[in-house]
């Protein structure tokens, strides 16, 4: 099976410099344009269905793609971004530095879990489970998955064991082939590796 793992387009939270995670923000006009451009690139690739995170920014991206690719969108709760930030979620970063400087330091390390947040292990296990399930779904030969930078990092770090990703750009994607239990990367766009941390 062929799977395109896609990050959503630019969001209002990005331009307002807010802590994201499971903060439910929307695409900006630029984010919508990015999704339209990506839809054009993916035309003719044989995508039969799109799985989407329930968060608005992913759903909006998925709906733009689905309209152009003439396929359906299925929302999957397990594709949601990690709630990593607890009380900081949705807060402007400048404000957070003043109100919660100790938490701002803590959330710089993905392995720390602040009050009210999901642990990295819980998050990673959730993403691994849903990716394994979709990889074994015999109803499709080609799927697209629209979610977030966090799950894409889990995909490379914990599922494919390829190390850490430094950046996942707006509408960045990994085109992969599911072969047995393995995912093989065929093409990357907008995804940059770092030193593996």
PyMOL commands that place a pseudoatom at each C-alpha (Angstrom):
pseudoatom trace, name=CA, resn=UNK, resi=1, chain=A, elem=C, hetatm=0, pos=[0.000, 0.000, 0.000]
pseudoatom trace, name=CA, resn=UNK, resi=2, chain=A, elem=C, hetatm=0, pos=[1.087, 3.559, -0.759]
pseudoatom trace, name=CA, resn=UNK, resi=3, chain=A, elem=C, hetatm=0, pos=[0.580, 6.149, 2.034]
pseudoatom trace, name=CA, resn=UNK, resi=4, chain=A, elem=C, hetatm=0, pos=[1.150, 9.902, 1.927]
pseudoatom trace, name=CA, resn=UNK, resi=5, chain=A, elem=C, hetatm=0, pos=[1.741, 11.264, 5.446]
pseudoatom trace, name=CA, resn=UNK, resi=6, chain=A, elem=C, hetatm=0, pos=[0.969, 14.996, 5.272]
pseudoatom trace, name=CA, resn=UNK, resi=7, chain=A, elem=C, hetatm=0, pos=[1.232, 17.910, 7.681]
pseudoatom trace, name=CA, resn=UNK, resi=8, chain=A, elem=C, hetatm=0, pos=[-1.533, 20.543, 7.558]
pseudoatom trace, name=CA, resn=UNK, resi=9, chain=A, elem=C, hetatm=0, pos=[-0.979, 24.040, 6.134]
pseudoatom trace, name=CA, resn=UNK, resi=10, chain=A, elem=C, hetatm=0, pos=[-0.091, 27.238, 7.990]
pseudoatom trace, name=CA, resn=UNK, resi=11, chain=A, elem=C, hetatm=0, pos=[-2.401, 28.051, 10.922]
pseudoatom trace, name=CA, resn=UNK, resi=12, chain=A, elem=C, hetatm=0, pos=[-3.610, 31.085, 12.836]
pseudoatom trace, name=CA, resn=UNK, resi=13, chain=A, elem=C, hetatm=0, pos=[-1.684, 29.757, 15.855]
pseudoatom trace, name=CA, resn=UNK, resi=14, chain=A, elem=C, hetatm=0, pos=[1.536, 29.759, 13.801]
pseudoatom trace, name=CA, resn=UNK, resi=15, chain=A, elem=C, hetatm=0, pos=[1.295, 33.427, 12.896]
pseudoatom trace, name=CA, resn=UNK, resi=16, chain=A, elem=C, hetatm=0, pos=[0.120, 34.402, 16.396]
pseudoatom trace, name=CA, resn=UNK, resi=17, chain=A, elem=C, hetatm=0, pos=[3.076, 32.440, 17.896]
pseudoatom trace, name=CA, resn=UNK, resi=18, chain=A, elem=C, hetatm=0, pos=[0.959, 30.281, 20.191]
pseudoatom trace, name=CA, resn=UNK, resi=19, chain=A, elem=C, hetatm=0, pos=[1.693, 26.934, 21.817]
pseudoatom trace, name=CA, resn=UNK, resi=20, chain=A, elem=C, hetatm=0, pos=[-0.081, 24.408, 19.623]
pseudoatom trace, name=CA, resn=UNK, resi=21, chain=A, elem=C, hetatm=0, pos=[-0.425, 20.761, 20.494]
pseudoatom trace, name=CA, resn=UNK, resi=22, chain=A, elem=C, hetatm=0, pos=[-4.134, 20.025, 20.609]
pseudoatom trace, name=CA, resn=UNK, resi=23, chain=A, elem=C, hetatm=0, pos=[-5.045, 23.726, 20.440]
pseudoatom trace, name=CA, resn=UNK, resi=24, chain=A, elem=C, hetatm=0, pos=[-7.768, 23.783, 17.789]
pseudoatom trace, name=CA, resn=UNK, resi=25, chain=A, elem=C, hetatm=0, pos=[-6.815, 26.566, 15.393]
pseudoatom trace, name=CA, resn=UNK, resi=26, chain=A, elem=C, hetatm=0, pos=[-7.707, 27.077, 11.730]
pseudoatom trace, name=CA, resn=UNK, resi=27, chain=A, elem=C, hetatm=0, pos=[-5.830, 27.462, 8.471]
pseudoatom trace, name=CA, resn=UNK, resi=28, chain=A, elem=C, hetatm=0, pos=[-4.806, 30.939, 7.382]
pseudoatom trace, name=CA, resn=UNK, resi=29, chain=A, elem=C, hetatm=0, pos=[-5.395, 32.102, 3.803]
pseudoatom trace, name=CA, resn=UNK, resi=30, chain=A, elem=C, hetatm=0, pos=[-1.803, 31.070, 3.088]
pseudoatom trace, name=CA, resn=UNK, resi=31, chain=A, elem=C, hetatm=0, pos=[-2.487, 27.669, 4.674]
pseudoatom trace, name=CA, resn=UNK, resi=32, chain=A, elem=C, hetatm=0, pos=[-5.423, 27.184, 2.318]
pseudoatom trace, name=CA, resn=UNK, resi=33, chain=A, elem=C, hetatm=0, pos=[-3.252, 28.136, -0.661]
pseudoatom trace, name=CA, resn=UNK, resi=34, chain=A, elem=C, hetatm=0, pos=[-0.587, 25.663, 0.488]
pseudoatom trace, name=CA, resn=UNK, resi=35, chain=A, elem=C, hetatm=0, pos=[-3.228, 22.916, 0.616]
pseudoatom trace, name=CA, resn=UNK, resi=36, chain=A, elem=C, hetatm=0, pos=[-4.442, 23.856, -2.879]
pseudoatom trace, name=CA, resn=UNK, resi=37, chain=A, elem=C, hetatm=0, pos=[-0.854, 23.664, -4.200]
pseudoatom trace, name=CA, resn=UNK, resi=38, chain=A, elem=C, hetatm=0, pos=[-0.360, 20.286, -2.555]
pseudoatom trace, name=CA, resn=UNK, resi=39, chain=A, elem=C, hetatm=0, pos=[-3.632, 19.009, -4.038]
pseudoatom trace, name=CA, resn=UNK, resi=40, chain=A, elem=C, hetatm=0, pos=[-2.307, 19.928, -7.479]
pseudoatom trace, name=CA, resn=UNK, resi=41, chain=A, elem=C, hetatm=0, pos=[0.926, 17.959, -6.806]
pseudoatom trace, name=CA, resn=UNK, resi=42, chain=A, elem=C, hetatm=0, pos=[-1.027, 14.911, -5.625]
pseudoatom trace, name=CA, resn=UNK, resi=43, chain=A, elem=C, hetatm=0, pos=[-3.467, 14.801, -8.557]
pseudoatom trace, name=CA, resn=UNK, resi=44, chain=A, elem=C, hetatm=0, pos=[-3.061, 11.583, -10.496]
pseudoatom trace, name=CA, resn=UNK, resi=45, chain=A, elem=C, hetatm=0, pos=[-1.293, 9.775, -7.634]
pseudoatom trace, name=CA, resn=UNK, resi=46, chain=A, elem=C, hetatm=0, pos=[-4.220, 7.398, -7.122]
pseudoatom trace, name=CA, resn=UNK, resi=47, chain=A, elem=C, hetatm=0, pos=[-5.216, 8.513, -3.610]
pseudoatom trace, name=CA, resn=UNK, resi=48, chain=A, elem=C, hetatm=0, pos=[-8.479, 6.714, -2.798]
pseudoatom trace, name=CA, resn=UNK, resi=49, chain=A, elem=C, hetatm=0, pos=[-9.277, 8.153, 0.640]
pseudoatom trace, name=CA, resn=UNK, resi=50, chain=A, elem=C, hetatm=0, pos=[-7.915, 10.648, 3.164]
pseudoatom trace, name=CA, resn=UNK, resi=51, chain=A, elem=C, hetatm=0, pos=[-7.655, 9.995, 6.891]
pseudoatom trace, name=CA, resn=UNK, resi=52, chain=A, elem=C, hetatm=0, pos=[-7.584, 13.152, 8.996]
pseudoatom trace, name=CA, resn=UNK, resi=53, chain=A, elem=C, hetatm=0, pos=[-6.900, 14.272, 12.532]
pseudoatom trace, name=CA, resn=UNK, resi=54, chain=A, elem=C, hetatm=0, pos=[-10.043, 15.742, 14.139]
pseudoatom trace, name=CA, resn=UNK, resi=55, chain=A, elem=C, hetatm=0, pos=[-8.361, 19.112, 14.720]
pseudoatom trace, name=CA, resn=UNK, resi=56, chain=A, elem=C, hetatm=0, pos=[-9.692, 21.884, 12.451]
pseudoatom trace, name=CA, resn=UNK, resi=57, chain=A, elem=C, hetatm=0, pos=[-6.369, 22.709, 10.755]
pseudoatom trace, name=CA, resn=UNK, resi=58, chain=A, elem=C, hetatm=0, pos=[-5.950, 19.102, 9.599]
pseudoatom trace, name=CA, resn=UNK, resi=59, chain=A, elem=C, hetatm=0, pos=[-9.605, 18.651, 8.624]
pseudoatom trace, name=CA, resn=UNK, resi=60, chain=A, elem=C, hetatm=0, pos=[-9.584, 21.875, 6.597]
pseudoatom trace, name=CA, resn=UNK, resi=61, chain=A, elem=C, hetatm=0, pos=[-6.416, 20.747, 4.776]
pseudoatom trace, name=CA, resn=UNK, resi=62, chain=A, elem=C, hetatm=0, pos=[-7.911, 17.288, 4.166]
pseudoatom trace, name=CA, resn=UNK, resi=63, chain=A, elem=C, hetatm=0, pos=[-11.155, 18.748, 2.801]
pseudoatom trace, name=CA, resn=UNK, resi=64, chain=A, elem=C, hetatm=0, pos=[-9.270, 20.943, 0.312]
pseudoatom trace, name=CA, resn=UNK, resi=65, chain=A, elem=C, hetatm=0, pos=[-7.285, 17.902, -0.852]
pseudoatom trace, name=CA, resn=UNK, resi=66, chain=A, elem=C, hetatm=0, pos=[-10.381, 15.683, -1.024]
pseudoatom trace, name=CA, resn=UNK, resi=67, chain=A, elem=C, hetatm=0, pos=[-12.299, 18.159, -3.171]
pseudoatom trace, name=CA, resn=UNK, resi=68, chain=A, elem=C, hetatm=0, pos=[-9.496, 18.315, -5.746]
pseudoatom trace, name=CA, resn=UNK, resi=69, chain=A, elem=C, hetatm=0, pos=[-8.670, 14.579, -5.565]
pseudoatom trace, name=CA, resn=UNK, resi=70, chain=A, elem=C, hetatm=0, pos=[-12.351, 13.553, -5.589]
pseudoatom trace, name=CA, resn=UNK, resi=71, chain=A, elem=C, hetatm=0, pos=[-12.176, 11.247, -2.588]
pseudoatom trace, name=CA, resn=UNK, resi=72, chain=A, elem=C, hetatm=0, pos=[-13.662, 11.013, 0.900]
pseudoatom trace, name=CA, resn=UNK, resi=73, chain=A, elem=C, hetatm=0, pos=[-12.274, 12.185, 4.267]
pseudoatom trace, name=CA, resn=UNK, resi=74, chain=A, elem=C, hetatm=0, pos=[-12.454, 9.945, 7.332]
pseudoatom trace, name=CA, resn=UNK, resi=75, chain=A, elem=C, hetatm=0, pos=[-11.740, 11.657, 10.668]
pseudoatom trace, name=CA, resn=UNK, resi=76, chain=A, elem=C, hetatm=0, pos=[-9.717, 9.503, 13.090]
pseudoatom trace, name=CA, resn=UNK, resi=77, chain=A, elem=C, hetatm=0, pos=[-9.424, 10.657, 16.720]
pseudoatom trace, name=CA, resn=UNK, resi=78, chain=A, elem=C, hetatm=0, pos=[-6.113, 8.788, 17.192]
pseudoatom trace, name=CA, resn=UNK, resi=79, chain=A, elem=C, hetatm=0, pos=[-4.407, 11.004, 14.580]
pseudoatom trace, name=CA, resn=UNK, resi=80, chain=A, elem=C, hetatm=0, pos=[-4.711, 14.064, 16.830]
pseudoatom trace, name=CA, resn=UNK, resi=81, chain=A, elem=C, hetatm=0, pos=[-1.584, 16.029, 17.759]
pseudoatom trace, name=CA, resn=UNK, resi=82, chain=A, elem=C, hetatm=0, pos=[-0.127, 15.445, 21.221]
pseudoatom trace, name=CA, resn=UNK, resi=83, chain=A, elem=C, hetatm=0, pos=[-1.379, 17.627, 24.050]
pseudoatom trace, name=CA, resn=UNK, resi=84, chain=A, elem=C, hetatm=0, pos=[2.175, 18.402, 25.129]
pseudoatom trace, name=CA, resn=UNK, resi=85, chain=A, elem=C, hetatm=0, pos=[1.690, 21.807, 26.672]
pseudoatom trace, name=CA, resn=UNK, resi=86, chain=A, elem=C, hetatm=0, pos=[-1.011, 21.414, 29.343]
pseudoatom trace, name=CA, resn=UNK, resi=87, chain=A, elem=C, hetatm=0, pos=[-1.982, 24.849, 30.657]
pseudoatom trace, name=CA, resn=UNK, resi=88, chain=A, elem=C, hetatm=0, pos=[0.214, 26.539, 27.999]
pseudoatom trace, name=CA, resn=UNK, resi=89, chain=A, elem=C, hetatm=0, pos=[-1.910, 25.133, 25.143]
pseudoatom trace, name=CA, resn=UNK, resi=90, chain=A, elem=C, hetatm=0, pos=[-3.138, 27.971, 22.919]
pseudoatom trace, name=CA, resn=UNK, resi=91, chain=A, elem=C, hetatm=0, pos=[-1.256, 30.597, 24.937]
pseudoatom trace, name=CA, resn=UNK, resi=92, chain=A, elem=C, hetatm=0, pos=[0.926, 33.147, 23.146]
pseudoatom trace, name=CA, resn=UNK, resi=93, chain=A, elem=C, hetatm=0, pos=[4.567, 32.216, 23.785]
pseudoatom trace, name=CA, resn=UNK, resi=94, chain=A, elem=C, hetatm=0, pos=[5.513, 35.705, 24.961]
pseudoatom trace, name=CA, resn=UNK, resi=95, chain=A, elem=C, hetatm=0, pos=[2.722, 35.658, 27.537]
pseudoatom trace, name=CA, resn=UNK, resi=96, chain=A, elem=C, hetatm=0, pos=[3.654, 32.124, 28.628]
pseudoatom trace, name=CA, resn=UNK, resi=97, chain=A, elem=C, hetatm=0, pos=[7.250, 33.219, 29.370]
pseudoatom trace, name=CA, resn=UNK, resi=98, chain=A, elem=C, hetatm=0, pos=[5.921, 35.791, 31.828]
pseudoatom trace, name=CA, resn=UNK, resi=99, chain=A, elem=C, hetatm=0, pos=[3.214, 33.664, 33.453]
pseudoatom trace, name=CA, resn=UNK, resi=100, chain=A, elem=C, hetatm=0, pos=[4.831, 30.195, 33.482]
pseudoatom trace, name=CA, resn=UNK, resi=101, chain=A, elem=C, hetatm=0, pos=[8.598, 30.478, 32.865]
pseudoatom trace, name=CA, resn=UNK, resi=102, chain=A, elem=C, hetatm=0, pos=[9.303, 27.103, 34.520]
pseudoatom trace, name=CA, resn=UNK, resi=103, chain=A, elem=C, hetatm=0, pos=[6.803, 25.298, 32.250]
pseudoatom trace, name=CA, resn=UNK, resi=104, chain=A, elem=C, hetatm=0, pos=[8.226, 27.026, 29.169]
pseudoatom trace, name=CA, resn=UNK, resi=105, chain=A, elem=C, hetatm=0, pos=[11.600, 25.463, 30.016]
pseudoatom trace, name=CA, resn=UNK, resi=106, chain=A, elem=C, hetatm=0, pos=[10.091, 22.035, 30.735]
pseudoatom trace, name=CA, resn=UNK, resi=107, chain=A, elem=C, hetatm=0, pos=[8.218, 21.716, 27.420]
pseudoatom trace, name=CA, resn=UNK, resi=108, chain=A, elem=C, hetatm=0, pos=[11.427, 22.232, 25.436]
pseudoatom trace, name=CA, resn=UNK, resi=109, chain=A, elem=C, hetatm=0, pos=[12.109, 18.518, 26.081]
pseudoatom trace, name=CA, resn=UNK, resi=110, chain=A, elem=C, hetatm=0, pos=[9.508, 16.196, 24.524]
pseudoatom trace, name=CA, resn=UNK, resi=111, chain=A, elem=C, hetatm=0, pos=[10.097, 13.624, 27.288]
pseudoatom trace, name=CA, resn=UNK, resi=112, chain=A, elem=C, hetatm=0, pos=[8.852, 15.970, 30.033]
pseudoatom trace, name=CA, resn=UNK, resi=113, chain=A, elem=C, hetatm=0, pos=[5.152, 15.833, 30.803]
pseudoatom trace, name=CA, resn=UNK, resi=114, chain=A, elem=C, hetatm=0, pos=[3.532, 18.878, 32.373]
pseudoatom trace, name=CA, resn=UNK, resi=115, chain=A, elem=C, hetatm=0, pos=[0.254, 18.646, 34.325]
pseudoatom trace, name=CA, resn=UNK, resi=116, chain=A, elem=C, hetatm=0, pos=[-2.715, 17.908, 32.096]
pseudoatom trace, name=CA, resn=UNK, resi=117, chain=A, elem=C, hetatm=0, pos=[-0.574, 16.804, 29.143]
pseudoatom trace, name=CA, resn=UNK, resi=118, chain=A, elem=C, hetatm=0, pos=[-0.189, 13.460, 27.357]
pseudoatom trace, name=CA, resn=UNK, resi=119, chain=A, elem=C, hetatm=0, pos=[3.094, 11.634, 27.987]
pseudoatom trace, name=CA, resn=UNK, resi=120, chain=A, elem=C, hetatm=0, pos=[5.398, 11.085, 25.030]
pseudoatom trace, name=CA, resn=UNK, resi=121, chain=A, elem=C, hetatm=0, pos=[5.057, 7.313, 25.487]
pseudoatom trace, name=CA, resn=UNK, resi=122, chain=A, elem=C, hetatm=0, pos=[1.229, 7.471, 25.376]
pseudoatom trace, name=CA, resn=UNK, resi=123, chain=A, elem=C, hetatm=0, pos=[1.370, 9.695, 22.302]
pseudoatom trace, name=CA, resn=UNK, resi=124, chain=A, elem=C, hetatm=0, pos=[3.919, 7.533, 20.484]
pseudoatom trace, name=CA, resn=UNK, resi=125, chain=A, elem=C, hetatm=0, pos=[1.988, 4.336, 21.237]
pseudoatom trace, name=CA, resn=UNK, resi=126, chain=A, elem=C, hetatm=0, pos=[-1.245, 5.916, 19.984]
pseudoatom trace, name=CA, resn=UNK, resi=127, chain=A, elem=C, hetatm=0, pos=[0.331, 6.977, 16.672]
pseudoatom trace, name=CA, resn=UNK, resi=128, chain=A, elem=C, hetatm=0, pos=[2.122, 3.642, 16.202]
pseudoatom trace, name=CA, resn=UNK, resi=129, chain=A, elem=C, hetatm=0, pos=[-1.141, 1.753, 16.714]
pseudoatom trace, name=CA, resn=UNK, resi=130, chain=A, elem=C, hetatm=0, pos=[-3.121, 3.796, 14.168]
pseudoatom trace, name=CA, resn=UNK, resi=131, chain=A, elem=C, hetatm=0, pos=[-0.308, 3.662, 11.571]
pseudoatom trace, name=CA, resn=UNK, resi=132, chain=A, elem=C, hetatm=0, pos=[-0.068, -0.139, 11.940]
pseudoatom trace, name=CA, resn=UNK, resi=133, chain=A, elem=C, hetatm=0, pos=[-3.838, -0.434, 11.492]
pseudoatom trace, name=CA, resn=UNK, resi=134, chain=A, elem=C, hetatm=0, pos=[-3.931, 1.702, 8.344]
pseudoatom trace, name=CA, resn=UNK, resi=135, chain=A, elem=C, hetatm=0, pos=[-0.906, -0.100, 6.863]
pseudoatom trace, name=CA, resn=UNK, resi=136, chain=A, elem=C, hetatm=0, pos=[-2.840, -3.390, 7.060]
pseudoatom trace, name=CA, resn=UNK, resi=137, chain=A, elem=C, hetatm=0, pos=[-6.098, -2.018, 5.627]
pseudoatom trace, name=CA, resn=UNK, resi=138, chain=A, elem=C, hetatm=0, pos=[-6.652, -4.092, 2.488]
pseudoatom trace, name=CA, resn=UNK, resi=139, chain=A, elem=C, hetatm=0, pos=[-9.531, -1.913, 1.235]
pseudoatom trace, name=CA, resn=UNK, resi=140, chain=A, elem=C, hetatm=0, pos=[-7.112, 0.615, -0.263]
pseudoatom trace, name=CA, resn=UNK, resi=141, chain=A, elem=C, hetatm=0, pos=[-4.019, 0.686, -2.415]
pseudoatom trace, name=CA, resn=UNK, resi=142, chain=A, elem=C, hetatm=0, pos=[-3.265, 4.375, -1.799]
pseudoatom trace, name=CA, resn=UNK, resi=143, chain=A, elem=C, hetatm=0, pos=[-4.158, 6.546, 1.200]
pseudoatom trace, name=CA, resn=UNK, resi=144, chain=A, elem=C, hetatm=0, pos=[-3.334, 10.061, 2.371]
pseudoatom trace, name=CA, resn=UNK, resi=145, chain=A, elem=C, hetatm=0, pos=[-3.113, 10.909, 6.067]
pseudoatom trace, name=CA, resn=UNK, resi=146, chain=A, elem=C, hetatm=0, pos=[-3.401, 14.550, 7.126]
pseudoatom trace, name=CA, resn=UNK, resi=147, chain=A, elem=C, hetatm=0, pos=[-2.201, 15.281, 10.630]
pseudoatom trace, name=CA, resn=UNK, resi=148, chain=A, elem=C, hetatm=0, pos=[0.598, 17.136, 12.416]
pseudoatom trace, name=CA, resn=UNK, resi=149, chain=A, elem=C, hetatm=0, pos=[4.362, 17.537, 12.837]
pseudoatom trace, name=CA, resn=UNK, resi=150, chain=A, elem=C, hetatm=0, pos=[4.368, 15.549, 16.105]
pseudoatom trace, name=CA, resn=UNK, resi=151, chain=A, elem=C, hetatm=0, pos=[2.941, 12.353, 14.581]
pseudoatom trace, name=CA, resn=UNK, resi=152, chain=A, elem=C, hetatm=0, pos=[5.255, 12.664, 11.565]
pseudoatom trace, name=CA, resn=UNK, resi=153, chain=A, elem=C, hetatm=0, pos=[8.212, 12.829, 13.966]
pseudoatom trace, name=CA, resn=UNK, resi=154, chain=A, elem=C, hetatm=0, pos=[6.928, 9.683, 15.728]
pseudoatom trace, name=CA, resn=UNK, resi=155, chain=A, elem=C, hetatm=0, pos=[6.627, 8.027, 12.317]
pseudoatom trace, name=CA, resn=UNK, resi=156, chain=A, elem=C, hetatm=0, pos=[10.321, 8.572, 11.566]
pseudoatom trace, name=CA, resn=UNK, resi=157, chain=A, elem=C, hetatm=0, pos=[11.748, 8.249, 15.081]
pseudoatom trace, name=CA, resn=UNK, resi=158, chain=A, elem=C, hetatm=0, pos=[9.736, 5.401, 16.575]
pseudoatom trace, name=CA, resn=UNK, resi=159, chain=A, elem=C, hetatm=0, pos=[8.184, 3.475, 13.673]
pseudoatom trace, name=CA, resn=UNK, resi=160, chain=A, elem=C, hetatm=0, pos=[10.804, 3.661, 10.916]
pseudoatom trace, name=CA, resn=UNK, resi=161, chain=A, elem=C, hetatm=0, pos=[13.767, 4.164, 13.325]
pseudoatom trace, name=CA, resn=UNK, resi=162, chain=A, elem=C, hetatm=0, pos=[15.299, 6.819, 11.079]
pseudoatom trace, name=CA, resn=UNK, resi=163, chain=A, elem=C, hetatm=0, pos=[16.148, 9.333, 13.791]
pseudoatom trace, name=CA, resn=UNK, resi=164, chain=A, elem=C, hetatm=0, pos=[14.844, 12.775, 14.546]
pseudoatom trace, name=CA, resn=UNK, resi=165, chain=A, elem=C, hetatm=0, pos=[13.320, 15.329, 12.216]
pseudoatom trace, name=CA, resn=UNK, resi=166, chain=A, elem=C, hetatm=0, pos=[14.359, 18.930, 12.657]
pseudoatom trace, name=CA, resn=UNK, resi=167, chain=A, elem=C, hetatm=0, pos=[11.454, 20.477, 10.788]
pseudoatom trace, name=CA, resn=UNK, resi=168, chain=A, elem=C, hetatm=0, pos=[8.237, 19.556, 9.038]
pseudoatom trace, name=CA, resn=UNK, resi=169, chain=A, elem=C, hetatm=0, pos=[7.119, 22.420, 6.827]
pseudoatom trace, name=CA, resn=UNK, resi=170, chain=A, elem=C, hetatm=0, pos=[3.536, 23.482, 6.173]
pseudoatom trace, name=CA, resn=UNK, resi=171, chain=A, elem=C, hetatm=0, pos=[2.001, 20.810, 3.914]
pseudoatom trace, name=CA, resn=UNK, resi=172, chain=A, elem=C, hetatm=0, pos=[5.285, 18.876, 4.067]
pseudoatom trace, name=CA, resn=UNK, resi=173, chain=A, elem=C, hetatm=0, pos=[4.817, 15.174, 3.347]
pseudoatom trace, name=CA, resn=UNK, resi=174, chain=A, elem=C, hetatm=0, pos=[6.414, 11.735, 3.274]
pseudoatom trace, name=CA, resn=UNK, resi=175, chain=A, elem=C, hetatm=0, pos=[5.402, 9.339, 0.521]
pseudoatom trace, name=CA, resn=UNK, resi=176, chain=A, elem=C, hetatm=0, pos=[5.834, 5.794, 1.851]
pseudoatom trace, name=CA, resn=UNK, resi=177, chain=A, elem=C, hetatm=0, pos=[5.246, 2.220, 0.764]
pseudoatom trace, name=CA, resn=UNK, resi=178, chain=A, elem=C, hetatm=0, pos=[3.911, -0.230, 3.362]
pseudoatom trace, name=CA, resn=UNK, resi=179, chain=A, elem=C, hetatm=0, pos=[5.612, -3.586, 2.767]
pseudoatom trace, name=CA, resn=UNK, resi=180, chain=A, elem=C, hetatm=0, pos=[4.679, -6.189, 5.367]
pseudoatom trace, name=CA, resn=UNK, resi=181, chain=A, elem=C, hetatm=0, pos=[5.458, -4.563, 8.731]
pseudoatom trace, name=CA, resn=UNK, resi=182, chain=A, elem=C, hetatm=0, pos=[7.837, -2.007, 7.203]
pseudoatom trace, name=CA, resn=UNK, resi=183, chain=A, elem=C, hetatm=0, pos=[7.333, 1.496, 5.849]
pseudoatom trace, name=CA, resn=UNK, resi=184, chain=A, elem=C, hetatm=0, pos=[9.747, 2.441, 3.095]
pseudoatom trace, name=CA, resn=UNK, resi=185, chain=A, elem=C, hetatm=0, pos=[10.248, 6.133, 2.262]
pseudoatom trace, name=CA, resn=UNK, resi=186, chain=A, elem=C, hetatm=0, pos=[9.846, 6.856, -1.442]
pseudoatom trace, name=CA, resn=UNK, resi=187, chain=A, elem=C, hetatm=0, pos=[9.871, 10.658, -1.428]
pseudoatom trace, name=CA, resn=UNK, resi=188, chain=A, elem=C, hetatm=0, pos=[10.077, 13.522, 1.069]
pseudoatom trace, name=CA, resn=UNK, resi=189, chain=A, elem=C, hetatm=0, pos=[8.987, 17.094, 0.592]
pseudoatom trace, name=CA, resn=UNK, resi=190, chain=A, elem=C, hetatm=0, pos=[9.317, 19.804, 3.256]
pseudoatom trace, name=CA, resn=UNK, resi=191, chain=A, elem=C, hetatm=0, pos=[10.803, 17.426, 5.850]
pseudoatom trace, name=CA, resn=UNK, resi=192, chain=A, elem=C, hetatm=0, pos=[14.323, 18.055, 7.184]
pseudoatom trace, name=CA, resn=UNK, resi=193, chain=A, elem=C, hetatm=0, pos=[16.316, 15.665, 9.357]
pseudoatom trace, name=CA, resn=UNK, resi=194, chain=A, elem=C, hetatm=0, pos=[18.401, 16.778, 12.334]
pseudoatom trace, name=CA, resn=UNK, resi=195, chain=A, elem=C, hetatm=0, pos=[21.043, 14.939, 14.381]
pseudoatom trace, name=CA, resn=UNK, resi=196, chain=A, elem=C, hetatm=0, pos=[18.574, 12.298, 15.622]
pseudoatom trace, name=CA, resn=UNK, resi=197, chain=A, elem=C, hetatm=0, pos=[17.584, 13.762, 19.000]
for i in range(1, 197): cmd.bond("trace and resi %d" % i, "trace and resi %d" % (i + 1))
show_as sticks, trace
zoom trace
